[in-house]
Amino acid sequence: MIMARSGMFLEIFRRPHVALSLAIALLAMPTYPLWAIAQNAESLRGIHYVTVRDRTGNETPERFYGVGRGTLSSGWCGIQETLFSALSPISQTVPFHLPDEFLSVDFIRETDSRETWTSLETSAQGRPVTLYIHGFFIDFEKGCRRATLFQENAGIEGSMLWFSWPSDGAIFNYAQDEADLYWSVPDIADQIEALGNRFGHLEVNVVGHSLGARGVALALYELASRKPEIRLGNVALLAPDMDFGIFQRLLPRIRPIVRSLTVYYTDTDRPLALSARLQGYSRLGEAGNDFASLEGVEAISVSALEVRSPTGHLYHLYNSEVGEDLRQLLLEGRLAGARSNLIPTAGNIWALQSSK
């Protein structure tokens, strides 16, 4: 857990006003022994998964899968929740989301694909099924925790399947992560096709975050070439780390095979701003793009929302407004004009309003 969160705390102390707020809160907080702070640790949460990571041979749950390329496997990732009641004063002081609970991987239960999908079908209870693909800098342990948080924020618990590609979980390995994402695209396309065949009667949605959204777009493009008659549900690209111009060129092939295509973007996303500088082209998830040119796409600005993470890149996890908007899209199939809390700004562009 410490290593997974070290980047966040380094970022905190690069911002003096944030560090000062945190320091004041810490000084004002009463001292508790650890046994009085941590409480209610239970394995109550988790996520169905499919992965193309390698198995390490380590039976420790958080190290069960590695960062190398492997063969397809699936199962259930169980999450342990530990509540930290003494963090509440801090969470009300610092200007970003600081949870009063920490999650960790408690157990991995591998099952064959038929058993995994039978379990998914049972837990979905007739609701549409959503395939979720994570982004850069996500090892299996962090991915399991964040996928669990995402399905809960979006209100789609039990109806989501998480696809874990072999991201290194290392901040300086962006180029290698890109290569591993491209390597995984055929597997992502295979999973979407297989889900469509198995759960088409429920409708199959696809969601990608950051670099994972690029993988979704490439997989859908491949699938449209491979099986142009396939029809999928709603596709949501969250903070997509993808060249805007490339997406424009892929769109005409992708759009006919999906019910709807939604892009979420903001003007406060620091990782995408860095990616744009490194790669020389605007990212699809950044404000300022010509979204009006994306025919058949609904573009949702979340710039008006409170920034709930130091990077501005994780609004799908920590902003309840985004979660509720996705719930209406993914579970109810409501397009932007029929969803609450969206204000039309121009044509296919909408602004998500704060609930406060």
The 8 nearest C-alpha neighbors of each residue, nearest first, counted from 0:
[[1, 3, 2, 4, 103, 101, 102, 5],
 [2, 0, 4, 3, 5, 6, 8, 7],
 [1, 3, 5, 4, 0, 6, 7, 141],
 [2, 4, 0, 1, 5, 141, 6, 7],
 [3, 5, 1, 2, 7, 6, 0, 8],
 [6, 4, 2, 8, 7, 3, 1, 9],
 [7, 5, 9, 8, 4, 10, 3, 2],
 [6, 8, 10, 5, 4, 9, 11, 309],
 [7, 9, 11, 10, 5, 6, 12, 4],
 [10, 8, 6, 11, 12, 7, 5, 13],
 [9, 11, 7, 13, 8, 12, 6, 14],
 [12, 10, 8, 9, 13, 14, 18, 17],
 [11, 13, 18, 14, 9, 10, 15, 8],
 [12, 14, 10, 11, 15, 9, 18, 17],
 [13, 15, 12, 17, 11, 16, 18, 10],
 [14, 16, 18, 17, 19, 13, 12, 11],
 [17, 15, 19, 18, 14, 20, 21, 12],
 [16, 18, 20, 19, 15, 14, 11, 21],
 [19, 17, 15, 12, 21, 20, 16, 11],
 [18, 20, 22, 16, 17, 21, 15, 23],
 [21, 19, 17, 23, 18, 22, 93, 16],
 [20, 22, 18, 24, 19, 23, 93, 25],
 [21, 23, 19, 25, 24, 20, 18, 26],
 [24, 22, 26, 20, 25, 21, 27, 19],
 [25, 23, 27, 21, 89, 22, 26, 28],
 [24, 26, 22, 28, 27, 23, 21, 89],
 [27, 25, 23, 24, 28, 22, 29, 21],
 [28, 26, 24, 25, 23, 29, 88, 22],
 [27, 29, 25, 26, 24, 30, 88, 85],
 [30, 28, 31, 27, 26, 85, 25, 88],
 [29, 31, 28, 32, 85, 26, 25, 27],
 [32, 30, 35, 36, 33, 29, 85, 34],
 [31, 33, 35, 34, 36, 30, 37, 29],
 [32, 34, 36, 35, 37, 31, 83, 38],
 [33, 35, 32, 36, 37, 38, 31, 83],
 [36, 34, 33, 32, 37, 31, 38, 84],
 [35, 37, 33, 83, 34, 85, 84, 31],
 [38, 36, 83, 82, 34, 35, 81, 33],
 [37, 39, 82, 40, 81, 36, 83, 35],
 [38, 40, 81, 41, 82, 37, 80, 83],
 [41, 39, 81, 80, 38, 79, 82, 42],
 [40, 42, 79, 80, 43, 39, 81, 78],
 [43, 41, 79, 78, 44, 77, 80, 105],
 [44, 42, 41, 78, 79, 45, 77, 80],
 [43, 45, 78, 42, 77, 79, 46, 147],
 [44, 46, 77, 78, 76, 147, 75, 43],
 [45, 47, 76, 75, 147, 48, 77, 160],
 [48, 46, 75, 160, 74, 161, 76, 159],
 [49, 47, 161, 160, 73, 74, 162, 75],
 [48, 50, 73, 162, 72, 161, 163, 74],
 [51, 49, 163, 72, 52, 162, 71, 164],
 [50, 52, 71, 69, 70, 164, 68, 72],
 [53, 51, 69, 68, 165, 50, 67, 64],
 [52, 54, 69, 67, 68, 65, 64, 55],
 [55, 53, 64, 56, 65, 63, 52, 69],
 [54, 56, 57, 64, 65, 63, 53, 62],
 [55, 57, 54, 58, 63, 64, 62, 59],
 [58, 56, 55, 63, 59, 62, 54, 60],
 [57, 59, 63, 60, 56, 62, 55, 61],
 [58, 60, 62, 57, 61, 63, 106, 107],
 [61, 59, 106, 63, 62, 107, 58, 104],
 [60, 62, 140, 104, 59, 63, 139, 64],
 [63, 61, 59, 60, 64, 57, 65, 58],
 [62, 64, 60, 57, 58, 61, 59, 55],
 [65, 63, 54, 62, 55, 53, 52, 139],
 [64, 66, 53, 55, 67, 54, 52, 62],
 [65, 67, 167, 165, 166, 52, 138, 53],
 [68, 66, 53, 65, 52, 165, 69, 167],
 [67, 69, 52, 53, 165, 51, 66, 70],
 [70, 68, 53, 52, 51, 67, 71, 54],
 [69, 71, 51, 72, 53, 52, 68, 50],
 [70, 72, 51, 50, 69, 73, 49, 52],
 [73, 71, 50, 49, 70, 51, 111, 74],
 [74, 72, 49, 48, 109, 110, 112, 50],
 [73, 75, 109, 110, 108, 48, 115, 47],
 [74, 76, 47, 108, 46, 48, 107, 77],
 [75, 77, 107, 45, 46, 106, 47, 108],
 [78, 76, 45, 106, 105, 104, 44, 107],
 [79, 77, 104, 45, 44, 105, 42, 103],
 [78, 80, 42, 105, 103, 41, 102, 104],
 [79, 81, 102, 40, 41, 101, 78, 82],
 [82, 80, 40, 101, 100, 39, 38, 37],
 [81, 83, 100, 38, 37, 84, 39, 99],
 [84, 82, 37, 36, 99, 100, 85, 86],
 [83, 85, 86, 36, 87, 82, 99, 37],
 [84, 86, 83, 87, 36, 88, 31, 28],
 [87, 85, 89, 99, 84, 88, 83, 90],
 [86, 88, 90, 89, 85, 84, 99, 91],
 [89, 87, 91, 90, 86, 24, 92, 28],
 [90, 88, 92, 24, 86, 91, 87, 93],
 [91, 89, 97, 87, 92, 88, 93, 86],
 [90, 92, 89, 88, 93, 87, 94, 97],
 [93, 91, 89, 90, 20, 24, 94, 88],
 [92, 94, 20, 95, 21, 90, 91, 89],
 [95, 93, 92, 17, 96, 307, 20, 306],
 [96, 94, 307, 308, 93, 97, 309, 306],
 [95, 97, 307, 308, 98, 90, 317, 94],
 [96, 98, 90, 95, 99, 89, 93, 86],
 [99, 97, 100, 96, 90, 101, 86, 87],
 [98, 100, 83, 86, 87, 82, 84, 97],
 [99, 101, 82, 98, 83, 81, 80, 102],
 [102, 100, 81, 80, 82, 103, 99, 98],
 [103, 101, 80, 79, 144, 81, 78, 100],
 [102, 104, 79, 78, 105, 144, 80, 101],
 [103, 105, 78, 61, 106, 77, 79, 60],
 [104, 106, 78, 79, 77, 103, 60, 42],
 [105, 107, 77, 60, 104, 76, 108, 78],
 [108, 106, 76, 60, 75, 77, 109, 105],
 [107, 109, 75, 74, 110, 76, 106, 77],
 [108, 110, 74, 73, 107, 75, 111, 72],
 [111, 109, 74, 73, 115, 114, 112, 108],
 [110, 112, 114, 113, 115, 73, 109, 72],
 [111, 113, 115, 114, 116, 73, 110, 72],
 [114, 112, 116, 115, 111, 117, 110, 118],
 [113, 115, 117, 116, 112, 111, 110, 118],
 [116, 114, 112, 118, 113, 117, 74, 110],
 [115, 117, 119, 113, 118, 114, 120, 112],
 [116, 118, 114, 120, 119, 115, 113, 121],
 [117, 119, 121, 115, 116, 120, 114, 122],
 [120, 118, 116, 122, 117, 121, 123, 115],
 [119, 121, 117, 123, 118, 122, 116, 124],
 [122, 120, 118, 119, 123, 124, 117, 125],
 [121, 123, 157, 119, 124, 120, 118, 158],
 [124, 122, 158, 120, 157, 126, 121, 125],
 [125, 123, 122, 126, 121, 120, 158, 157],
 [124, 126, 123, 201, 127, 120, 121, 122],
 [125, 127, 123, 124, 201, 128, 330, 158],
 [128, 126, 201, 202, 203, 330, 129, 125],
 [127, 129, 158, 203, 159, 204, 126, 202],
 [128, 130, 204, 159, 205, 203, 160, 131],
 [129, 131, 205, 160, 161, 159, 206, 204],
 [130, 132, 206, 161, 207, 162, 205, 160],
 [133, 131, 207, 162, 211, 161, 206, 208],
 [134, 132, 211, 208, 207, 131, 163, 142],
 [133, 135, 211, 210, 209, 208, 137, 136],
 [134, 136, 137, 210, 166, 176, 173, 209],
 [137, 135, 168, 169, 170, 166, 167, 138],
 [138, 136, 168, 142, 135, 166, 141, 139],
 [137, 139, 168, 141, 140, 167, 166, 142],
 [138, 140, 142, 141, 143, 64, 137, 163],
 [141, 139, 61, 143, 142, 138, 104, 144],
 [142, 140, 144, 143, 138, 139, 137, 145],
 [143, 141, 139, 145, 140, 144, 137, 146],
 [142, 144, 146, 140, 141, 145, 139, 147],
 [143, 145, 141, 147, 142, 146, 102, 148],
 [146, 144, 148, 142, 147, 143, 149, 141],
 [145, 147, 149, 143, 148, 144, 142, 150],
 [146, 148, 144, 145, 150, 149, 45, 46],
 [149, 147, 145, 151, 146, 150, 316, 152],
 [148, 150, 146, 316, 152, 151, 147, 145],
 [149, 151, 155, 153, 156, 147, 152, 148],
 [150, 152, 154, 148, 149, 153, 156, 155],
 [151, 153, 322, 149, 154, 150, 148, 316],
 [154, 152, 322, 326, 150, 151, 155, 325],
 [153, 155, 151, 152, 326, 156, 150, 322],
 [154, 156, 150, 153, 158, 157, 151, 159],
 [157, 155, 150, 158, 151, 154, 159, 153],
 [156, 158, 122, 123, 159, 155, 119, 46],
 [157, 159, 123, 128, 156, 155, 122, 129],
 [160, 158, 129, 157, 128, 130, 161, 155],
 [161, 159, 130, 47, 48, 129, 131, 162],
 [160, 162, 48, 131, 130, 47, 132, 49],
 [163, 161, 49, 132, 50, 48, 131, 164],
 [164, 162, 50, 49, 161, 165, 132, 51],
 [163, 165, 51, 166, 50, 52, 183, 162],
 [166, 164, 66, 52, 67, 68, 179, 167],
 [165, 167, 176, 137, 168, 138, 164, 66],
 [168, 166, 66, 169, 138, 136, 165, 176],
 [167, 169, 136, 137, 138, 166, 170, 135],
 [170, 168, 167, 136, 172, 171, 137, 173],
 [169, 171, 172, 136, 168, 173, 135, 167],
 [170, 172, 169, 173, 174, 136, 175, 168],
 [173, 171, 175, 169, 174, 170, 176, 167],
 [174, 172, 176, 175, 171, 177, 170, 135],
 [173, 175, 177, 176, 172, 178, 171, 179],
 [176, 174, 178, 172, 177, 173, 179, 167],
 [175, 177, 179, 173, 166, 178, 174, 180],
 [178, 176, 174, 180, 175, 179, 173, 181],
 [177, 179, 175, 181, 176, 180, 182, 174],
 [180, 178, 182, 176, 181, 177, 165, 183],
 [179, 181, 183, 177, 182, 178, 176, 184],
 [182, 180, 178, 184, 183, 179, 177, 214],
 [181, 183, 179, 180, 184, 178, 185, 186],
 [182, 184, 180, 186, 181, 185, 179, 187],
 [183, 185, 187, 181, 218, 186, 182, 214],
 [186, 184, 188, 187, 183, 189, 218, 182],
 [187, 185, 189, 183, 188, 184, 190, 51],
 [188, 186, 184, 190, 189, 185, 218, 191],
 [187, 189, 218, 185, 191, 186, 190, 222],
 [190, 188, 186, 192, 187, 191, 193, 185],
 [191, 189, 193, 187, 192, 188, 194, 186],
 [190, 192, 194, 188, 193, 189, 195, 187],
 [191, 193, 195, 189, 190, 194, 188, 196],
 [194, 192, 190, 196, 195, 191, 189, 197],
 [195, 193, 197, 191, 196, 192, 198, 190],
 [194, 196, 199, 192, 193, 198, 197, 203],
 [195, 197, 193, 194, 199, 198, 192, 191],
 [198, 196, 194, 195, 199, 193, 200, 116],
 [199, 197, 200, 201, 195, 194, 196, 202],
 [198, 200, 195, 202, 201, 196, 197, 203],
 [199, 201, 198, 202, 197, 195, 203, 127],
 [200, 202, 127, 199, 198, 126, 125, 203],
 [203, 201, 199, 127, 232, 200, 198, 128],
 [202, 204, 128, 232, 231, 129, 127, 195],
 [203, 205, 129, 232, 233, 234, 128, 130],
 [204, 206, 234, 130, 129, 131, 235, 233],
 [207, 205, 131, 235, 234, 236, 130, 132],
 [206, 208, 212, 132, 211, 236, 131, 215],
 [207, 209, 237, 212, 211, 133, 134, 238],
 [208, 210, 239, 240, 134, 238, 211, 212],
 [211, 209, 134, 240, 213, 212, 135, 208],
 [210, 212, 134, 214, 207, 133, 208, 132],
 [213, 211, 207, 208, 215, 239, 214, 236],
 [214, 212, 216, 210, 211, 215, 241, 217],
 [213, 215, 211, 217, 212, 216, 184, 218],
 [216, 214, 212, 218, 213, 217, 207, 219],
 [215, 217, 213, 219, 214, 218, 220, 212],
 [216, 218, 220, 214, 219, 215, 213, 221],
 [219, 217, 188, 221, 215, 184, 220, 216],
 [220, 218, 222, 216, 221, 217, 223, 253],
 [219, 221, 217, 223, 218, 253, 222, 216],
 [222, 220, 218, 224, 219, 223, 225, 217],
 [221, 223, 225, 219, 224, 220, 226, 188],
 [222, 224, 227, 220, 226, 221, 225, 219],
 [225, 223, 221, 222, 226, 227, 220, 252],
 [224, 226, 222, 223, 221, 227, 220, 228],
 [225, 227, 223, 228, 222, 224, 229, 192],
 [228, 226, 223, 229, 224, 225, 256, 222],
 [227, 229, 226, 230, 256, 223, 225, 255],
 [230, 228, 227, 226, 256, 231, 223, 195],
 [231, 229, 256, 257, 228, 232, 258, 195],
 [230, 232, 257, 203, 256, 258, 202, 204],
 [233, 231, 204, 258, 203, 202, 257, 234],
 [232, 234, 259, 204, 258, 260, 257, 329],
 [233, 235, 205, 260, 204, 206, 259, 261],
 [236, 234, 261, 206, 262, 260, 237, 205],
 [235, 237, 262, 207, 212, 239, 206, 208],
 [238, 236, 208, 263, 239, 207, 235, 209],
 [237, 239, 284, 209, 264, 263, 208, 240],
 [240, 238, 209, 284, 212, 237, 283, 241],
 [241, 239, 209, 210, 282, 271, 283, 213],
 [242, 240, 282, 213, 283, 239, 243, 210],
 [241, 243, 282, 245, 244, 283, 281, 280],
 [244, 242, 283, 246, 282, 245, 281, 241],
 [243, 245, 247, 246, 242, 248, 280, 281],
 [246, 244, 248, 242, 247, 243, 249, 241],
 [245, 247, 249, 243, 248, 244, 250, 242],
 [248, 246, 244, 245, 250, 249, 243, 293],
 [247, 249, 245, 246, 250, 244, 251, 252],
 [250, 248, 246, 247, 252, 251, 245, 253],
 [249, 251, 253, 247, 252, 248, 254, 246],
 [252, 250, 253, 254, 249, 248, 255, 247],
 [251, 253, 250, 249, 254, 220, 223, 255],
 [254, 252, 250, 220, 251, 255, 219, 256],
 [253, 255, 256, 251, 257, 250, 252, 295],
 [256, 254, 257, 253, 252, 251, 258, 230],
 [257, 255, 230, 254, 253, 229, 231, 223],
 [258, 256, 231, 259, 232, 254, 230, 255],
 [257, 259, 232, 233, 231, 256, 260, 230],
 [260, 258, 233, 257, 234, 261, 232, 296],
 [259, 261, 234, 296, 235, 233, 297, 262],
 [262, 260, 297, 235, 296, 298, 234, 236],
 [261, 263, 298, 236, 235, 299, 237, 297],
 [264, 262, 299, 237, 238, 300, 298, 236],
 [263, 265, 284, 300, 285, 238, 286, 301],
 [266, 264, 302, 286, 301, 267, 285, 300],
 [265, 267, 286, 302, 268, 285, 264, 287],
 [268, 266, 265, 311, 269, 302, 306, 310],
 [269, 267, 311, 312, 271, 270, 266, 265],
 [268, 270, 272, 310, 271, 267, 273, 311],
 [271, 269, 273, 272, 268, 274, 310, 312],
 [272, 270, 274, 273, 269, 268, 275, 240],
 [271, 273, 269, 275, 270, 274, 276, 268],
 [274, 272, 270, 276, 271, 275, 277, 269],
 [275, 273, 271, 277, 276, 272, 278, 270],
 [274, 276, 281, 272, 280, 278, 273, 279],
 [277, 275, 273, 279, 274, 278, 272, 280],
 [278, 276, 274, 275, 279, 273, 280, 272],
 [277, 279, 275, 276, 280, 274, 281, 242],
 [278, 280, 276, 275, 277, 281, 274, 242],
 [281, 279, 275, 278, 242, 282, 276, 243],
 [280, 282, 275, 243, 242, 283, 279, 285],
 [283, 281, 242, 241, 284, 243, 240, 285],
 [282, 284, 243, 241, 239, 285, 242, 240],
 [283, 285, 264, 238, 239, 282, 263, 240],
 [286, 284, 264, 265, 282, 283, 266, 287],
 [285, 287, 266, 265, 288, 264, 284, 300],
 [288, 286, 285, 289, 266, 290, 281, 265],
 [287, 289, 290, 286, 285, 283, 281, 243],
 [290, 288, 291, 292, 287, 293, 243, 286],
 [289, 291, 292, 293, 288, 298, 348, 347],
 [292, 290, 289, 293, 347, 346, 348, 294],
 [293, 291, 290, 289, 294, 247, 296, 288],
 [294, 292, 290, 291, 296, 295, 247, 289],
 [293, 295, 296, 292, 291, 347, 250, 251],
 [294, 296, 293, 297, 254, 260, 259, 347],
 [297, 295, 260, 294, 293, 261, 298, 347],
 [296, 298, 261, 347, 348, 262, 260, 299],
 [299, 297, 348, 262, 261, 263, 349, 347],
 [300, 298, 263, 349, 350, 348, 262, 264],
 [299, 301, 350, 264, 265, 302, 263, 351],
 [300, 302, 265, 351, 303, 304, 264, 350],
 [301, 303, 265, 304, 300, 266, 267, 264],
 [304, 302, 301, 352, 353, 305, 351, 350],
 [303, 305, 353, 302, 301, 306, 352, 351],
 [304, 306, 307, 303, 353, 318, 302, 95],
 [305, 307, 311, 308, 304, 95, 314, 309],
 [306, 308, 95, 96, 305, 317, 318, 314],
 [309, 307, 95, 311, 310, 96, 306, 313],
 [308, 310, 311, 95, 7, 307, 10, 11],
 [311, 309, 312, 269, 308, 268, 270, 313],
 [310, 312, 268, 308, 267, 306, 309, 313],
 [313, 311, 268, 310, 314, 238, 270, 269],
 [314, 312, 315, 316, 311, 308, 317, 310],
 [313, 315, 318, 317, 316, 312, 311, 307],
 [314, 316, 313, 321, 317, 318, 322, 149],
 [317, 315, 149, 314, 313, 148, 318, 152],
 [316, 318, 314, 315, 307, 319, 313, 96],
 [319, 317, 314, 320, 321, 316, 315, 322],
 [318, 320, 322, 321, 323, 317, 152, 316],
 [321, 319, 323, 318, 322, 324, 354, 353],
 [322, 320, 324, 319, 323, 318, 315, 325],
 [321, 323, 153, 152, 319, 325, 320, 324],
 [324, 322, 326, 320, 325, 321, 153, 319],
 [323, 325, 321, 327, 326, 322, 320, 328],
 [326, 324, 328, 322, 323, 327, 153, 329],
 [327, 325, 323, 153, 329, 328, 324, 330],
 [326, 328, 331, 324, 325, 330, 333, 329],
 [329, 327, 332, 325, 333, 326, 331, 330],
 [330, 328, 326, 332, 325, 327, 331, 233],
 [331, 329, 326, 327, 332, 328, 127, 126],
 [330, 332, 327, 333, 328, 329, 326, 127],
 [333, 331, 328, 329, 330, 327, 334, 233],
 [334, 332, 328, 331, 337, 327, 338, 335],
 [335, 333, 337, 336, 328, 338, 332, 259],
 [334, 336, 338, 337, 333, 341, 297, 349],
 [335, 337, 334, 338, 341, 333, 343, 339],
 [336, 338, 335, 334, 333, 339, 341, 327],
 [339, 337, 335, 336, 333, 334, 341, 327],
 [338, 340, 341, 337, 324, 335, 336, 327],
 [339, 341, 352, 351, 342, 338, 354, 353],
 [342, 340, 351, 350, 339, 349, 352, 338],
 [341, 343, 350, 349, 344, 351, 340, 352],
 [344, 342, 349, 345, 348, 350, 341, 346],
 [343, 345, 349, 348, 342, 350, 346, 347],
 [346, 344, 348, 343, 347, 349, 291, 342],
 [345, 347, 348, 291, 344, 343, 349, 297],
 [346, 348, 297, 345, 298, 291, 349, 296],
 [349, 347, 298, 345, 346, 344, 299, 297],
 [348, 350, 343, 299, 344, 342, 341, 300],
 [349, 351, 300, 342, 341, 299, 352, 301],
 [352, 350, 341, 301, 340, 300, 342, 299],
 [353, 351, 340, 303, 341, 350, 354, 304],
 [352, 354, 304, 355, 303, 320, 351, 305],
 [353, 355, 352, 320, 340, 319, 304, 351],
 [354, 353, 352, 304, 305, 320, 319, 340]]
